[in-house]
Amino acid sequence: MADAKTPPPKQAESPKSNTIHVKLYSPFRTYYDQEALSLSAVNKTGPFDILPQHHNFMTLLEEGEIIIRDSKSEKKVKISHAVLHVKKDKVTVFLDV
């Protein structure tokens, strides 16, 4: 029988990711589908960034640029409108919808 004062064993925490997976595509072309450090865009309330460990999030993007940064470079994609969805370090951007 276990001692009543013994705390339960700790569960191993999952390692925290320092990247996000970004998929940026339109109906006929994939612009980006790989790991990144961050994504910057603009919605109706203004500019924002998506970083690793971001909460689940969905928004309509305004006309402008999406900026995707990885460890080596920065990719800029001009957009007219899009839908952005974030869930569990996966960012999906649907262009021209």
Backbone as CSV, one residue per row, in Angstrom:
resi,resn,N_x,N_y,N_z,CA_x,CA_y,CA_z,C_x,C_y,C_z
1,MET,0.840,-1.185,0.000,0.000,0.000,0.000,0.884,1.246,0.000
2,ALA,0.546,2.209,-0.823,1.343,3.434,-0.950,1.099,4.344,0.237
3,ASP,2.134,5.075,0.603,2.046,6.052,1.682,1.113,7.188,1.233
4,ALA,0.193,7.622,2.070,-0.777,8.660,1.731,-0.114,10.005,1.457
5,LYS,1.110,10.192,1.974,1.797,11.463,1.788,2.672,11.485,0.530
6,THR,2.802,10.374,-0.153,3.631,10.315,-1.349,2.888,10.944,-2.524
7,PRO,3.485,11.953,-3.140,2.806,12.585,-4.286,2.816,11.632,-5.486
8,PRO,1.835,11.796,-6.369,1.819,10.948,-7.563,3.022,11.257,-8.447
9,PRO,3.471,10.275,-9.218,4.631,10.544,-10.081,4.300,11.613,-11.114
10,LYS,5.300,12.443,-11.415,5.101,13.511,-12.394,5.074,12.915,-13.796
11,GLN,4.174,13.451,-14.620,4.136,13.040,-16.014,5.169,13.845,-16.773
12,ALA,5.809,13.179,-17.709,6.813,13.875,-18.516,6.133,14.926,-19.369
13,GLU,6.680,16.123,-19.345,6.130,17.198,-20.172,6.614,17.009,-21.601
14,SER,5.738,17.316,-22.542,6.152,17.232,-23.942,7.112,18.380,-24.224
15,PRO,8.136,18.130,-25.043,9.091,19.207,-25.324,8.409,20.348,-26.057
16,LYS,8.774,21.557,-25.703,8.182,22.733,-26.336,8.911,22.991,-27.654
17,SER,8.131,23.149,-28.685,8.692,23.371,-30.012,9.134,24.827,-30.142
18,ASN,10.181,25.038,-30.915,10.608,26.417,-31.175,10.315,26.803,-32.621
19,THR,9.496,25.991,-33.305,9.075,26.314,-34.666,7.581,26.063,-34.822
20,ILE,7.065,26.574,-35.907,5.678,26.314,-36.304,5.721,25.741,-37.717
21,HIS,4.746,24.927,-38.057,4.665,24.443,-39.439,3.690,25.358,-40.171
22,VAL,4.153,25.954,-41.257,3.333,26.893,-42.028,3.028,26.283,-43.392
23,LYS,1.749,26.265,-43.729,1.329,25.878,-45.081,0.530,27.043,-45.641
24,LEU,1.034,27.602,-46.726,0.438,28.770,-47.363,0.119,28.375,-48.794
25,TYR,-1.183,28.306,-49.108,-1.519,27.856,-50.458,-2.821,28.444,-50.964
26,SER,-2.935,28.425,-52.302,-4.152,28.839,-53.001,-4.707,27.592,-53.681
27,PRO,-5.855,27.704,-54.335,-6.419,26.504,-54.963,-5.479,25.815,-55.970
28,PHE,-4.559,26.554,-56.591,-3.734,25.951,-57.636,-2.231,26.021,-57.391
29,ARG,-1.818,26.517,-56.225,-0.384,26.651,-55.969,-0.095,26.618,-54.475
30,THR,0.991,25.929,-54.109,1.482,25.964,-52.735,2.683,26.897,-52.693
31,TYR,2.606,27.932,-51.851,3.670,28.931,-51.757,4.702,28.571,-50.692
32,TYR,4.266,27.876,-49.652,5.170,27.549,-48.551,4.576,26.370,-47.798
33,ASP,5.403,25.378,-47.457,4.932,24.210,-46.703,6.108,23.620,-45.941
34,GLN,6.505,24.310,-44.861,7.635,23.838,-44.058,7.674,24.538,-42.701
35,GLU,8.694,24.217,-41.934,8.851,24.802,-40.607,9.300,26.256,-40.705
36,ALA,8.877,27.052,-39.727,9.259,28.466,-39.674,9.368,28.899,-38.217
37,LEU,10.009,30.024,-38.006,10.131,30.591,-36.662,8.945,31.480,-36.322
38,SER,8.406,32.189,-37.338,7.275,33.076,-37.089,6.576,33.412,-38.398
39,LEU,5.378,33.949,-38.256,4.602,34.440,-39.394,3.995,35.767,-38.977
40,SER,4.072,36.756,-39.852,3.480,38.074,-39.596,2.459,38.370,-40.679
41,ALA,1.334,38.958,-40.285,0.274,39.301,-41.231,-0.552,40.444,-40.640
42,VAL,-1.594,40.843,-41.382,-2.467,41.935,-40.935,-3.915,41.484,-41.070
43,ASN,-4.681,41.698,-39.991,-6.129,41.485,-40.064,-6.816,42.829,-39.808
44,LYS,-8.116,42.811,-39.633,-8.874,44.063,-39.488,-8.443,44.902,-38.278
45,THR,-7.934,44.249,-37.229,-7.519,44.994,-36.037,-6.067,45.461,-36.103
46,GLY,-5.321,45.015,-37.126,-3.946,45.478,-37.276,-2.955,44.349,-37.474
47,PRO,-1.656,44.685,-37.461,-0.624,43.661,-37.662,-0.501,42.745,-36.445
48,PHE,-0.099,41.496,-36.704,0.098,40.532,-35.624,1.143,39.513,-36.047
49,ASP,1.662,38.779,-35.063,2.655,37.728,-35.294,2.144,36.413,-34.730
50,ILE,2.509,35.330,-35.382,2.248,33.989,-34.873,3.608,33.393,-34.539
51,LEU,3.773,32.975,-33.297,5.007,32.374,-32.809,4.706,30.967,-32.298
52,PRO,5.733,30.140,-32.058,5.481,28.823,-31.482,4.685,28.922,-30.177
53,GLN,3.841,27.938,-29.935,2.979,27.845,-28.747,1.822,28.842,-28.770
54,HIS,1.510,29.392,-29.938,0.393,30.330,-30.063,-0.914,29.597,-29.781
55,HIS,-1.856,30.280,-29.165,-3.186,29.697,-28.931,-3.891,29.465,-30.255
56,ASN,-4.864,28.551,-30.228,-5.684,28.323,-31.416,-6.304,29.654,-31.836
57,PHE,-6.365,29.872,-33.149,-6.712,31.205,-33.640,-7.198,31.079,-35.073
58,MET,-8.189,31.869,-35.437,-8.662,31.923,-36.817,-9.021,33.361,-37.123
59,THR,-8.635,33.834,-38.333,-8.908,35.218,-38.695,-8.946,35.377,-40.208
60,LEU,-9.571,36.453,-40.644,-9.542,36.858,-42.048,-8.413,37.862,-42.206
61,LEU,-7.573,37.657,-43.212,-6.439,38.551,-43.435,-6.805,39.643,-44.419
62,GLU,-6.214,40.806,-44.193,-6.406,41.961,-45.057,-5.371,41.940,-46.184
63,GLU,-5.588,42.766,-47.193,-4.634,42.895,-48.290,-3.303,43.393,-47.749
64,GLY,-2.221,42.818,-48.244,-0.888,43.210,-47.792,0.096,42.086,-48.011
65,GLU,1.040,41.936,-47.087,2.058,40.896,-47.185,1.988,39.966,-45.997
66,ILE,2.225,38.697,-46.263,2.479,37.727,-45.197,3.986,37.538,-45.181
67,ILE,4.579,37.617,-44.008,6.027,37.447,-43.871,6.278,36.190,-43.049
68,ILE,7.018,35.263,-43.627,7.362,34.006,-42.955,8.861,34.010,-42.718
69,ARG,9.269,33.841,-41.466,10.694,33.848,-41.119,11.114,32.448,-40.692
70,ASP,12.235,31.981,-41.259,12.842,30.750,-40.764,14.252,31.083,-40.296
71,SER,15.043,30.081,-39.975,16.368,30.353,-39.396,17.347,30.972,-40.390
72,LYS,17.045,30.888,-41.692,17.985,31.384,-42.694,17.492,32.597,-43.474
73,SER,16.183,32.758,-43.576,15.687,33.819,-44.455,14.286,34.265,-44.062
74,GLU,13.762,35.140,-44.895,12.425,35.689,-44.707,11.732,35.651,-46.073
75,LYS,10.529,35.113,-46.117,9.779,35.041,-47.375,8.574,35.959,-47.265
76,LYS,8.373,36.796,-48.277,7.230,37.706,-48.312,6.312,37.299,-49.452
77,VAL,5.016,37.206,-49.137,4.015,36.852,-50.144,2.931,37.922,-50.108
78,LYS,2.706,38.577,-51.234,1.632,39.580,-51.318,0.302,38.849,-51.454
79,ILE,-0.696,39.337,-50.698,-2.017,38.716,-50.745,-3.094,39.781,-50.941
80,SER,-4.236,39.352,-51.467,-5.375,40.264,-51.552,-6.360,39.960,-50.420
81,HIS,-6.539,38.698,-50.104,-7.355,38.287,-48.963,-7.070,36.820,-48.681
82,ALA,-7.301,36.384,-47.431,-6.996,35.010,-47.042,-7.662,34.689,-45.709
83,VAL,-7.671,33.409,-45.393,-8.121,32.919,-44.094,-6.923,32.253,-43.436
84,LEU,-6.654,32.596,-42.179,-5.539,32.027,-41.439,-6.086,31.224,-40.274
85,HIS,-5.528,30.023,-40.070,-5.961,29.138,-38.984,-4.727,28.619,-38.263
86,VAL,-4.723,28.710,-36.927,-3.617,28.207,-36.105,-4.170,27.153,-35.164
87,LYS,-3.512,25.985,-35.130,-3.874,24.934,-34.181,-2.655,24.061,-33.934
88,LYS,-2.250,23.988,-32.678,-1.132,23.135,-32.246,0.131,23.339,-33.077
89,ASP,0.607,24.556,-33.146,1.829,24.910,-33.872,1.762,24.616,-35.363
90,LYS,0.551,24.525,-35.906,0.366,24.381,-37.350,-0.433,25.567,-37.832
91,VAL,0.133,26.317,-38.768,-0.506,27.505,-39.312,-0.885,27.209,-40.762
92,THR,-2.149,27.335,-41.065,-2.626,27.110,-42.422,-3.218,28.416,-42.935
93,VAL,-2.759,28.837,-44.115,-3.269,30.063,-44.724,-3.870,29.685,-46.077
94,PHE,-5.173,29.934,-46.209,-5.899,29.671,-47.456,-6.004,30.983,-48.216
95,LEU,-5.343,31.077,-49.354,-5.357,32.305,-50.153,-6.485,32.266,-51.181
96,ASP,-6.949,33.445,-51.558,-7.932,33.604,-52.637,-9.207,32.800,-52.424
97,VAL,-9.704,32.818,-51.201,-10.967,32.120,-50.916,-12.070,33.114,-50.629
